Amino acid sequence: MHAARIAAMTYLSTEVSRWGLIRRMLPEPYREEFKEIINVLHIKYFYHGDYPKDSIKKEFEYWCSKVGYFIHKLEKL
């Protein structure tokens, strides 16, 4: 989640680090992707601890790939 935030900050050339402000600054479709990453990884999993405890490795690999792809797309712009 922090990698996605830092990549978005770099893409936007901003020092703003607040999740909500970054999300609003991103153009679509990146805004929705960033929102999903934050809602799941930061809020659901980190704040609420509501993560799939029976498939942690699989879930980690899924999100690692998803965030990596998000970063890759920002790099190509």
N, C-alpha and C positions, 0 to 999 in steps of 0.2 A: 504494500500500500504506500509506503514511503517512497519507493522507487517510482511509482506512478505519479506521485505528487511532485517529486523533484524533476521528472521528465516533463511534466506539464508546465512547471515553473520555467524550465529551460526553453521549452517551445514558445512560451508566452514572453520570454525575456523579462521576467518580473522577479522581484524579491518577496512578493506577497506569498505567504505560506499558509494562509487559512484555507482549509478545504473548500468551504462554501464560495469564497471569492474566486478561487481558481476555477471551480466548476462553472461559475457564471461567466468567466472570461473565455472559456474554451468554446470554439465553434462546434456545431453539430457535425458529425455524430460523436465526436470525442467527448462532448459534455455528458451525454447519456452513459457512455462507457465508464467515464471517470466516476460518475454518480453511483453506478452499480458497484464498482470496485470499493468505493468508500462505504456505501451502505452495508455491504456484506463484510468486508475485511475489517474495517475500522469500527463500525457501530455494532453489527450483529455478533461478529466473532470476538473482537477485542473488548468492547465495552460490556456487552451482555454475556459473553462467554458461551454463546449459543452456537456451537460448531459441532459438526458430526463426529463425535468422539470415537465411533466405531470404524471410521474410514479416514483418519487424519492424513495419512501419507497420500492417499488418492486425492483428497481434497487439496492438500498443499500443492501437489503436482499440477492439478487443474488450474488453480489460481496463479501459480508461478508462470505457467504457460500463457494464461490470459493476460496477466500484467506485462509479461515480456512482449507479447504481440502488440499490446497497446503502445508500449514504448517504441517498438519497431516502427509502427505506423507514424508516430509523431516525428521520428527521426527522418522519415522519408519526405516529410513536407517541406 
